[in-house]
């Protein structure tokens, strides 16, 4: 289970540019209503002792072994192997912790608050497939956190640069129905602080930030980006503020960075589970669908399959009791949602907290070129 998220690198930029406080979250333990007797937030894997785990899990843990997993772009993930005395518990768990670097923690603390908030406040109200959370806690200043999640092995993560098959794409979009439909246009979500819906001020701020970042992205990849994609990126930059405020209804809980590197696939069945909820928010739900298909399928595969996949998504949400949302509107919202691709890609690249690498460059370029192709072919900008 990885800890990297393109969107989490600029989570603070999605707000209005000010330090909006995130309410402290209480320690979360689904198996018990009692809080832990130890420090609720582990600062490092060394603090995940048998005694600490026994306390927060409510089970007699007698030994634990850990191994580092994932790339650790904005935090750390460790697979824990546990043994018990008497009452059984999960034999393995994945522990997600804050980055070891204090400056990195400060930069991405909004993402930490969103992810812990999703697992502790929102996950039980939707039925998207995601790891079960055994325990979650975050510090008052949101710079340290602890999540204990189901280990999804033998599922394996998708690879952004390789793309995916149409069958995998269909399963991934089907999983989004379970995220979007249960809280579709649910006005009670407007009072949930961690979801931060877009406001006119935040749209202007993010539009200006995206415009500056687009210039830097084009300069960075000057020799790799085709001229047609450079033109598309500039057109998207000019339209992004208007797009952020377009068609605010319907809204739903959205992942925000729903792409291959943040998904786990079970071989043979392609069963999908979603990870890395650092960009969860309220937004038009088809942005998740568009972002996934636009960045994950090669253009020829997307052209051949997208109408069928979007139609299946629409049929599925209709089956969940959604009304007054016809197939034509769903398709238009999918077309318009394609601008999520360049926005997340460019800002994620320019605000990355890790060193530039060949693999990261390949990821950002694949996402940019695929999504730009989709925007042109689907005439997304015409809808504005």
N, C-alpha and C positions, 0 to 999 in steps of 0.2 A: 504494500500500500504506500503510494508516494505521498509527499507533502508539498509538491510543487503545484502552483496554480498561477496561470498567466494573469488572471484578473486580480488576484490578491496583491500583486505588486503595486497596484494603484488604487486599492480599496478606499483610501482616504480621499482620493481625487473625485470620487463619485459624489461626495458630499459637497457642500457649498464653499469649501475652502477654509472653513473655520473648525476649531476643535470642539465638535459636538460631543458631549459626554455620553458614554454608553453605560446604562445602569448596570451595577454589579450583579452577576448571576450567582444564585445559590448553588452549592454543591448538589450534584444530581446523582442519585443512585436508584435505578428502577426497582431493585430488589428489596429496598428498605426505605422507610420514611425518615430514618434517623440520620443525622449528619455524622461524618467521621470524627473520631477522637484525635486524629493526627492532623498535621498541616494538610489542608484539603488540596493544595496545588503543589505538585512535585516540580522542583526547579530543574532537575536533571534525572537521567535514568538511574543514577546511583541511589536516588531516594525511593525508587520503586522496590523496596525491600519486601520480604515475605510478611513482615508485621504490618507495613503500610498497606499492602494489597489485601491482607486478611481483613483489615479494618474497613476499607472502602468497599470491598466486595461482599463483606459479611459471610466469608467462608474461611475455613482454617487452612490458609496457604502455608506450606512448610518449606517450600523452596521455589526459586525462580531463576531462570537463565534468560539472558537477553541477547539479541543480535540486531545490529543496525540494518534497516532496510530503506529503500527509496533514495531519492537524490537529495532530499533535505534542502530545497531551495528557500523555503521560508520557515522551516521548523525541522523537527527531527521525528522520525518514526522508528520504533523498535518492536520486533516480534518477541513477545514474552512467552516462555514455556513454563507452565506452573504445575506444581504437584500439591496435593491436598492430603489432609489427615481426616479421614471420615467423610464428611459431606462433600460430594463432588462439585466441580465447577468446570468452566471452560479450560481445556488443556493448553490452548494458546490464545493470546489476545494481542492486538496491536495497540501500543501506547503511542499517542501523538503528544509531543511536547513542543514548547517554544524553542526558537533558535538559540544557540549558545551565545551568539553575539548580541550584546545589549542594544547596540544601535539598530541592528536588524529587527529586533523585537519591537522597538519603538516605531519603526517605519510601518510594520505590518500588523500592529495591534488591533486595528479595526477588523482585519480579516480573522484574527483569532476570536474576537468577540462574536462575529457573525457565525463562525463554524460551531463554537460551543453553544451559542444560542440556538442554532438550528437543531442540534442533537438534543438539547435539553428542553427546548420550548416548542419546537415546531414538528419534529419528525413524527411524533405520535399522532399528529393531526392530519397527516397525509399518508399515502401508501406507496410512495416511490421506493424502489428497492435500493437500500443503502445499508451499511453495516449496523448491526445492533449496537447501541451504546450502553455499556455496563456502568460507566461512571464518567462524569464530566464536571469540571470546576475551572474557574478562571479567577485571577487576582482582580482586585478592585480597579487597578489601573490598566487591566487587559494585556499586560506585557508578558505574563506567564499563564500557562493553562495546562491542564491534563485531560486527555480523553482516553478511555479504555474501550476499544471497539472490537467487534468480532473480527477474527482473522479470516479473510475470504479465500485463502489458499484452498484448492489449487487454481482458482481463477487468476488470470493474468491481465495486466493492464494493456490497453490499446497503445499503439505507437502512432503519434500524430503524423510523422513524415511518411509512414507507409500507407496511411489511409485505412479504410476498412471495406468489407464486402457489403453488398446490398442487404444480405441477410442480417449481418451485424447492425447495420444502420436501422433496419426495421425494428429490431429488438430494442435498440437504444431509444428510439422515438416512442415505442410502446411504453417504455418505462417512464417517460415524461408524463404520460397520461395520469399516472398515479401521483405525480407531484402537482400537476396543475388542477385537475378536476375537483378534488375534495375541497379546495378553498377558492374556487373560481369566483371572481368578483365579490369576494367576501369582505364587506366593508369593515368588519371588526379588525382586520389586519392593518388598517390604516393607523391604528393606535399602537402597533408593535414597533418600538424604536429601532430595533436592529435591522428592520427591513428597508428603511430609508427610501421611500418613493422619490422620484425625480420631481424637483420643483423648478420654476423658471430661473431662480438664482443658480441652482446647481447645474442646470442645463447650460447656462451661459458660461459658468466657470469651466465646466468640462469641455465645452466647445472650444474655448480659447486654449485650454491645455492640449486638446487633441490637435488643433491647428499647428501649434508649435511642435508637437511631437511628430506629426506627419512629416514636416520638413526634415527633422532629424532622422527619421526612419528612411526616407527616400535617399538622403545623403549617405547613410550607413550602407545601404544596399544598392548604391548607384550602378554598379556593374552587373548585378544579378537581376534587378527588377526590369521586366519589359516596359517599354515606353507606354504601352496601353494600360498597364497596371498603375504606373505612376500617375497617369491622367485620372484614372478612376479614384485613386487615393485622394487626389486633390479635390475632385468633385465631392467625394464623401465628406472631406474636411469642411467644405463650404456649406454642407447641408446638415451637419451632425447636430447642431443646436436645435434646429427645427424638428429634426427626426426624434430627438430625445423627448419632445413634448407632444409628438403626433399620436393620435389614437390612444389616449390613456385608458380607455375601457375597451374590452374587458382587461382586467389585470389578474394576476395570480402570483403565488410564490414561484419565483424562477431561480434556477441554479446560477445563471449568469456566466458560467465558464464551462458549459456542458460540452466537452470535447473528449477525444479518444484517450488522452493521457490521464484524464480524471475519471475514467470508467474501467471497471474490471469485467472481463468476459470469461465465462466458464466454457471451456472447450466442448465441442460437439453440439451443445444446446444453444450456445451464444447467450446464455442467461447473463443479464447485465446488472451491475450494481454501481451506483454513483458515489464518488468520493469528493473530498475537498470542497467544502461548502463555504469557503471564505468570501464568496461574492453573492451569497443569497440575498434576494431583494424582492420588491414588488415591481412588476413590469408586465408589458404585454406578453402573454405566454408563448406566442409563436416565435419570439426572439430566440428562445432556447432551441426550438426545432430548426429554425433557419441557421443559427450559428453552428449547430451540430452538422447538419447536412452540408452546409456551404464550406465548412473547413475540413470535413472528414472524408468526403467522397471526391475522387477525381472527377473533373468536369463531365467527362463522357458518362460515367456511372451515375452522377447526380442527374443529368438530363434524362437518362433512361428510367430513373426510378423515383424521382422526387414527387411527381404528381400522385403516384400510387401510395407512397408512404404518407404524404400529407393527408390524402383522402382517408387512409386507414386511421390516422390520428383523429381526424374530425369525426369519423364514425364512432370511434371509441369514446370520445368525450360526450358525444350525443347520448351514447348508451349509459353514461354516468349521470344523466339528468340535466345536462346543460341545455338551455333553450335560447332562442333568439340569437343564434350564431350560425348562419348558413355556410355552406361549403364555399361559396364565392368569397365571402368575407374572410374565411379562414385562409384561402389561397392568397388573397391580397396581403393579409397580415404576415404570411410566410415570406412573400416577396419583399415586403418592407423590412422585415426582421433581418434581412441579410446584412444590413449595415452594422449589426452587432459584431460581425467577423472582423472587419478592419479596425473598429474601435478597440476591441479587446486586444487584438494582435499588436497594434501599434503602441498603445499605452503599456501593455505588458512588457513589450520589448524595451521601450525607452525608460521604464521605471524598474527594470529587473534589479534585484538585489545581489545577484550572483555575477561572477566573471563571465564575460562573453566567451562562447565556445562554438565549435563547428556544429555540434548537435543542436544547440539552441538556435543558431542561425538557420539551420535547415528547417527546424520547427516553425519559426516565425515566417520564413519565406513561403513554406508550403501553405500555411494558413492564409497569408496575404494574397498569394496568387489564386488560390482556389476561391476565396471569398470574393475577390474582385471580378473573377470570371462569372460567378453567380450573379453579382449585381448588374453586370452588363447584360447578360443573357435574359435575366428576369425583369429588366428595366425597372429596377427597384426605385431609382431616383425619380422616375416619372410620377410615382405615387405621391410625391411631395409637391 
